[in-house]
C-alpha cells in the first residue's frame, strides 16, 4: 500500500517539475479510470498493481492477489487484533483513531502500592482480572497497612434468634451477602497471597467456642467464600489459622456478650457460620459491615 502511494506522488512530481511554481494544468494530471463498485468487481482478470477510482465511496483501490483493496488516507483499512491484556479502542479513522493500552491497570491494592502509585488510604480503581475482561471497579485500599484490598459485606447478621426449635448442629439458612460479585472477589484472591478477617460474634445464651472450663463441643464452624468449611465442635481448626480472643460467649445466660475469631486465610471472606447452641430462645449475630475481609 505504501509503495503505491509513493509511485503516485512520484508521477505527480515528474509531471509538475517543469513548472514547479505554477499550479498543474488539468491535462498534466494522472487520471485513474472511474467506475462504481459493481463495475470494479466485474473487471475480468485485472492486472495486479492496477489502480482505480471508485465513484461510490470516492476512494482509490489497488489490485493485489486477493482482490481490490482501498488505499485509505485515514488508516481505517488497518485491522488491529488485541493480544493478551491489551485494550484497543477506536476504529482507526482520523475522527476516531485507534488507542492501544499496552499495560492493564493494577489488579489489587498491593500492586498499586508496589508500583509507587499510592496516595494513601482510600478508594482506588482496579482491574481484578488484569486483562479487561471485567470492567474495572472501585475498592477501598489500606495502603499504610501494606496494600490490603477490602471486601465489604452488604448487611450485618442481625442479633436475634436465628433458628426455631431446640439446639442442633446446623448452618445458617442463607449465606452472608457481599458488595462485590463472586467473580470480582475470586479475581482479587487469584492475584493475592494473603487473607485476613475478624469475625466478631455477639451472643445471648449461645456458646461460640469454649463452654465453661474445657468443653469445646459447641464451638462454631465457618464457611469460606470459595465454599470450603472448617471443622466445628473443636478447640483447634486444622489447616486454618484461627485464634480466639475476648471470649465472652462461654457463659450460657441471657446477658449479651461478644467474642472475636481472628482468621488468617486466603479463602476469606466468611459467608456462613455453623452452631450447635441455637434454640429458638437463644440469640446471636455479627456486625459484619464493621468487620470486612481483606486480601493482598
N, C-alpha and C positions, 0 to 999 in steps of 0.2 A: 504494500500500500504506500509506503513512504517513497519507494523508488519511482512510482508513477507520478506522485506529486512533484518530485524533483525534475522529472522529464518535462512535465507541463510547464513548470516555471522556467526551465532552460529554454524551451521553444519560444515562450513569450519574450524572454530576454533577447534572444537572437533576432527575432523579428523587429524588435524595437531599438536595437543598438545603433542603427544608422541615424536615428533621430531621437536620441536619448532624452533631450529636453522638451520634446513635444509629446502630446497625447497621441497614442496609436490610432490610426485610421481603422474603420470597421473592416476593410478588406485586408488589413495586416494581422488580424487575429486568427487564431486556430479555432475553427468551428467544428464542434462534435456533431455527430448525427443525432437528431432529436426524435425520440419515439416514446410512446406510452408504455406502461408496464406489460400489457398484453403483447404488443408487437416486439418488445425487447425479448421476452421469453420465447417468442415464436421464431426468432432468428435461428436458422439451421446451421449447425456446426460453426459457431463463431470462433474466431482465432483467439487463442489465449493471449492476454495482454491488451485486447481491444478495449477502447473507451467509448462510452455512450452517455448521452444526457437524457435522463428520464423526465418527461414533461409532467408526470403525475405528482412526484414529490420534489421536483426541481433539484435533483441530486445527480452527481456523476457516478457511474458504475464502471467497475473494472472486471473483465472476464478472467477467471482463473480456472483451474482444473475442476473445481467443484460447482462453478456457476457464476452468476453475476453478483458482485459484492460492492456495496455502496462505499464510495470514498467520502466519508463524512468529515465536516470541519469541526464537529463538536465532540467527537470521541464516543458517540453513543453506540457505535457498532462494536465497541470493545466489550467483552464479557469477562467479568471477574468472578471467580469461584472462591468463596471464603474457605480457608483451611481451619484446622482445629483452633479454637479460641480466638478467631479473628471475626470482627464485626465489620460489615460493609454496608454503607448507606448511600443513597443517591442512585441515579440512573445513568450517569456518565454524560450528561449534556452540560452546555455552558450554564444554563439556568439551575441545574440540579446535578452538580458534579459528584463523582464518587468520593466518598470519605472512608478511608480504611483505618480502623483502630487496631493496632498490632498487639497491644497488651491489654488483657482484661483487667477490670478493677479488682481490688482485694476481695478475697473470699471470706475473711474473718477480721475481727478487730486486731488480732495478733499480727496479721500480715500488714495491716495499715501501720501499726506501731513499728514493726521491723523495717518498713520502707521509709521510716522517718517522716510520715505524713500525719502523725497525730497532733492534734491541737488541744489535747487534754480530754478528760472525761466528757461524754456527751453522745449525741446521735450521729451516726455515720451511715453512708450508703455502702452496701456490699453486694457482690455478685457471688452468691454462695457456691454455685456450681462451677464458676470460673470460666465458663465458655458461652455466656449469653443465652443459654437455653432457657433459663429462668430470668424473668425481669428483675433487675437489681431492686433491693428493698432496704428499708432503714432499720437499724438496730441500735441499741444503746451499748456503748463500749466503756469498760473500766480500764482506762489507759494507765492510770497511776498504779494500779494493781498488777499490771503486766499484760494488758491486752486481752481481757476476758470479754466474750460476747454474751450478752444477757438474753435469756429465753424466758419471757414473761407468761404468766398464767392469765387467762381471761376472767376467772372468777375464783372466789375462795371456796373452800369446803366449809359450809355453814356449820357452826357449832349447834348440834341438835342430835336427837336420836336418829341414827342412820338406817336402822332396821326395825322390823316388827318381830314379835315372838321372843323366845329365850336365847341365851348365849349359844353360839355355834361358830365354827370356823367358816369364814366367808370373806370375799372381796366386795368392795362397793359395787353396786349395780351399774354405775356409769363411771367411765374414766374422767380424769380432770381435763379441762379444755385449756388450750394454749393460744396465744395470739398469732404465732407463726404457723404455717402449714407444715404437715408432716414432711413434705419434700424439702422445704426450706431448712427445717431442723436437721434432717438427715444429711443434707449437703454441708451444713456448718460442721456437723460432727465428723464427716468424712475428711474435712480439712483441718481437724483439730486432733490433739493428742491427750488432752486433759479435760476432766469434767468435775464439777462440784455442786453441791446443793445442801442447804439445811432444811430439813422437814421439821417445822415447829408444830407440835400437836397440842391441842387443848383437850382436857379430859374432865369428865364429871362422872366418876364411878366406872371409868373404862381403863383397865390396865393396858399400858402400851409396851412395856418391856419387862422390867423386874417386878414381881409381886412379893411384897414384904421382904424377907431376907435373902432368898436364893431360888425362888420359883420363877422360871422364865417360860413356862408353858403358854402364857398369854401374849408373848412378845409379837409385835407387829411384823408383817412381811411387806415387801414393796415390789411394785411392778414398774419397770423402766419403760421409757418411750418406745424402745425397739421391741418391746413385748416380753423380754426376759423377766423372770421373777426370782426374788430371793427366797430363802427359807423363812419360815415363821415358827414361833414357839421355841426358839433357841436363843441363848445369850449371844453367840457368835454367828456372824453372817459369812460363811465360806465364800471365797472368791470375790468378795465385795468389802471395801474398806468403809465400815460404818462405826462411828463412835457415838456413844450416848452421853449427854451431859444434861444437867438440870432436870433430873428425872423426878418430877413431882407427881407423875401418874402411876406410882406404885402403891398408892393408898386408895382403897376402894370405898369412897364415900361420896357425898353429894356436894363436895366443895370443888369449884372449878380450879384446876391446876394446869400445868404445862410440862412439856418435855421437848428436848431437842435431839434430833438424829442428824449428825454431820456426816455427809456421804461424799466420798471421793471416788468417782466412777465416770468413765467416758459415756456410759449409757444414759445418763440423766438427759432430760428431766424425768422425775417420777410422774406416773399417771394414775396410780391407784395404790390403795393400802389394804392389807389383809388383817383382820382382827378376830379375836375369839370372845372377848368380854364385851358383848354388844347387844344386850337385850333392849327391848322397847322402852325401858325406863332409864337407860344409860346413854349419855350424850358425849359426843366428841366432834372435833373439827380441826381445821387448819387455815390460818391466814395465808393462803398460797400466794396471793398477789404481792405480799410483802417479803416473800422468800423465793425468788426466782432461781432457776438453774443457770449455770454458767459453763461455757465451753471455751477452750483456747488451744 
